[in-house]
Amino acid sequence: MNMTKLVALAGLLLALSPLTSVAQALVEEDTPQLTEEQQQYMTWAQDTWNAIERRTGTIALGDGIASLEVPEAFYYLNPQDAKIVLEQIWGNPETDELTLGMLFPADSTPFDDNSWGVTIEYSEEGYIRDDDAAEIDYGDLLQEMKVSTREESEHRVQNGYESISLVGWAEAPYYDAEQKKLYWAKELEFGDTQTNVLNYNIRVLGRKGVLVLNFIAGMPELEDIKQNREAVLAMTSFNPGYRYEEFDPEIDKVAAYGLGALVTGKVLAKTGALAALLVLLKKFWILIPLAFGGLLRLFRRGSSKE
C-alpha cells in the first residue's frame, strides 16, 4: 500500500474512532497490516482533521465585501484551514497567497477519494458590464480556449508539468441576468490520467469586482456538483455598498473586459491565477486516486459497525 492510496484511505478513517478499530477491521478482512509509517500517516490525518474548524451560518468574506450563508448541509473552512487542505492534504505548491476560504459538503472530508470543494476568491478589477451577455457566442469562445490551452500546455511541459488539453464544455456557460451570476464547466485532460478533471466555475458580479468560486473535482462528481450548484449559488451575496445594482458611473471603475473574458480565463491569466489553478487540479488528482474499491468497502463496513 503506497502513500498516495493512504490519502483516499484517510477520508474513511475519519469516520472511525479510535485508530485501533481500523487495524481490527484489517485483521478481520485478512488484509496486510499497516506499516509504522502508514500508521503515522493515519494519525497525522486524524489530528489534522480534528484541528480544522468547520463552520456554518453567516460567514463574512474579505473586509466586509460579501457574505456566505452556509446551511447545515455544508461547512466552511477559513483561509488558513483552506491553505492546509490545498497544500498539506492535496499536495499543491506552497504559496503566500490565501483564498477567502473553502466550502465542502457536510457528508465529506478533504481526505475522501470522491470529495470536492469550492475555493472562494475575490478579484477587484472594476464593474463588469453585462449588456452584451445575449450576444456572446460560446461555441467560438470554446474554440479560442482550446487554442490557448494548447499554448498553456506547451509552457507546462517545458516547465516539467503534465500536458493539458481542453476536451470541451462539461456544462455550457449560463448567465443569470437577474442574480448577476455566471457559471460554466470545462472538462480537462491532464497527461495520461485515466480520469478527466472537472473545472466548474461560478462568478458573482459586484459593484467593484467579482467573487470567484471554483469547484475542485473530477468528472465523476459532475452530477453531484450540478445537484448542489444552486445551493452554493444561493449562499453567496455581496454586502450593501458592494452590490452590482449600486454601481455609480461617476465614481466607480469599469472593468476593461466583459463576461466573455471571465469564461476564457484571460482575466485570471493576467495575474497568474489561471496557471496556479491548473496546477492545483493536477496535484489534486495525483494525490487522490479513484480506484480503491476493496479497502473503501472495508472501511465503510467498519464505520457502520462503530
Solvent accessible surface area in square Angstrom, and as a share of the most:
residue,aa,sasa,rsa
1,M,91,0.41
2,N,84,0.43
3,M,77,0.35
4,T,50,0.29
5,K,75,0.32
6,L,0,0.00
7,V,9,0.05
8,A,0,0.00
9,L,1,0.01
10,A,0,0.00
11,G,5,0.04
12,L,28,0.14
13,L,0,0.00
14,L,21,0.11
15,A,66,0.51
16,L,4,0.02
17,S,82,0.53
18,P,85,0.53
19,L,48,0.24
20,T,96,0.56
21,S,23,0.15
22,V,3,0.02
23,A,27,0.21
24,Q,99,0.44
25,A,11,0.09
26,L,1,0.00
27,V,88,0.51
28,E,102,0.46
29,E,78,0.35
30,D,135,0.70
31,T,34,0.20
32,P,108,0.68
33,Q,93,0.41
34,L,17,0.09
35,T,74,0.43
36,E,135,0.60
37,E,108,0.48
38,Q,16,0.07
39,Q,62,0.28
40,Q,109,0.49
41,Y,30,0.11
42,M,0,0.00
43,T,57,0.33
44,W,86,0.30
45,A,0,0.00
46,Q,34,0.15
47,D,84,0.44
48,T,15,0.09
49,W,27,0.09
50,N,97,0.50
51,A,83,0.64
52,I,5,0.03
53,E,93,0.42
54,R,100,0.36
55,R,95,0.35
56,T,54,0.31
57,G,32,0.31
58,T,85,0.49
59,I,2,0.01
60,A,75,0.58
61,L,2,0.01
62,G,43,0.41
63,D,138,0.71
64,G,33,0.32
65,I,25,0.13
66,A,0,0.00
67,S,19,0.12
68,L,0,0.00
69,E,95,0.43
70,V,5,0.03
71,P,60,0.38
72,E,141,0.63
73,A,65,0.50
74,F,5,0.02
75,Y,13,0.05
76,Y,7,0.03
77,L,0,0.00
78,N,33,0.17
79,P,31,0.20
80,Q,104,0.46
81,D,15,0.08
82,A,0,0.00
83,K,63,0.27
84,I,48,0.24
85,V,0,0.00
86,L,21,0.11
87,E,24,0.11
88,Q,107,0.48
89,I,4,0.02
90,W,0,0.00
91,G,30,0.29
92,N,14,0.07
93,P,71,0.45
94,E,151,0.68
95,T,67,0.39
96,D,146,0.76
97,E,132,0.59
98,L,86,0.43
99,T,23,0.13
100,L,40,0.20
101,G,0,0.00
102,M,0,0.00
103,L,0,0.00
104,F,0,0.00
105,P,15,0.09
106,A,54,0.42
107,D,135,0.70
108,S,17,0.11
109,T,17,0.10
110,P,0,0.00
111,F,0,0.00
112,D,19,0.10
113,D,10,0.05
114,N,76,0.39
115,S,3,0.02
116,W,5,0.02
117,G,0,0.00
118,V,0,0.00
119,T,6,0.04
120,I,0,0.00
121,E,68,0.30
122,Y,47,0.18
123,S,25,0.16
124,E,105,0.47
125,E,37,0.17
126,G,4,0.04
127,Y,25,0.09
128,I,2,0.01
129,R,114,0.42
130,D,27,0.14
131,D,117,0.61
132,D,55,0.29
133,A,21,0.17
134,A,106,0.82
135,E,141,0.63
136,I,33,0.17
137,D,78,0.41
138,Y,43,0.16
139,G,41,0.39
140,D,93,0.48
141,L,24,0.12
142,L,22,0.11
143,Q,103,0.46
144,E,69,0.31
145,M,4,0.02
146,K,52,0.22
147,V,71,0.41
148,S,51,0.33
149,T,19,0.11
150,R,135,0.49
151,E,108,0.48
152,E,37,0.16
153,S,13,0.08
154,E,109,0.49
155,H,107,0.48
156,R,6,0.02
157,V,84,0.48
158,Q,148,0.66
159,N,86,0.44
160,G,72,0.69
161,Y,76,0.29
162,E,48,0.22
163,S,50,0.32
164,I,6,0.03
165,S,45,0.29
166,L,14,0.07
167,V,69,0.40
168,G,11,0.10
169,W,58,0.20
170,A,24,0.19
171,E,37,0.17
172,A,57,0.44
173,P,13,0.08
174,Y,119,0.45
175,Y,27,0.10
176,D,44,0.23
177,A,59,0.46
178,E,150,0.67
179,Q,99,0.44
180,K,49,0.21
181,K,19,0.08
182,L,0,0.00
183,Y,21,0.08
184,W,5,0.02
185,A,0,0.00
186,K,21,0.09
187,E,36,0.16
188,L,4,0.02
189,E,68,0.30
190,F,2,0.01
191,G,27,0.26
192,D,128,0.66
193,T,42,0.24
194,Q,187,0.83
195,T,34,0.19
196,N,32,0.17
197,V,1,0.00
198,L,0,0.00
199,N,2,0.01
200,Y,0,0.00
201,N,4,0.02
202,I,0,0.00
203,R,4,0.02
204,V,5,0.03
205,L,4,0.02
206,G,1,0.01
207,R,36,0.13
208,K,75,0.32
209,G,2,0.02
210,V,2,0.01
211,L,1,0.00
212,V,8,0.04
213,L,0,0.00
214,N,4,0.02
215,F,0,0.00
216,I,0,0.00
217,A,0,0.00
218,G,0,0.00
219,M,43,0.19
220,P,80,0.50
221,E,14,0.06
222,L,25,0.12
223,E,100,0.45
224,D,62,0.32
225,I,0,0.00
226,K,70,0.30
227,Q,142,0.63
228,N,33,0.17
229,R,31,0.11
230,E,99,0.44
231,A,38,0.30
232,V,0,0.00
233,L,15,0.07
234,A,83,0.64
235,M,5,0.02
236,T,3,0.02
237,S,56,0.36
238,F,10,0.04
239,N,32,0.17
240,P,93,0.58
241,G,29,0.27
242,Y,60,0.23
243,R,95,0.35
244,Y,15,0.06
245,E,137,0.61
246,E,63,0.28
247,F,36,0.15
248,D,46,0.24
249,P,95,0.60
250,E,150,0.67
251,I,127,0.64
252,D,19,0.10
253,K,137,0.58
254,V,58,0.33
255,A,9,0.07
256,A,108,0.83
257,Y,38,0.14
258,G,23,0.22
259,L,1,0.00
260,G,16,0.16
261,A,21,0.17
262,L,9,0.05
263,V,2,0.01
264,T,17,0.10
265,G,7,0.07
266,K,113,0.48
267,V,9,0.05
268,L,33,0.16
269,A,56,0.43
270,K,142,0.60
271,T,98,0.57
272,G,39,0.38
273,A,34,0.26
274,L,37,0.18
275,A,43,0.33
276,A,64,0.50
277,L,18,0.09
278,L,9,0.05
279,V,17,0.10
280,L,19,0.10
281,L,0,0.00
282,K,16,0.07
283,K,54,0.23
284,F,0,0.00
285,W,23,0.08
286,I,79,0.40
287,L,39,0.19
288,I,0,0.00
289,P,38,0.24
290,L,56,0.28
291,A,89,0.69
292,F,19,0.08
293,G,34,0.33
294,G,47,0.45
295,L,24,0.12
296,L,16,0.08
297,R,142,0.52
298,L,9,0.05
299,F,1,0.00
300,R,123,0.45
301,R,110,0.40
302,G,10,0.09
303,S,37,0.24
304,S,93,0.60
305,K,146,0.62
306,E,115,0.51
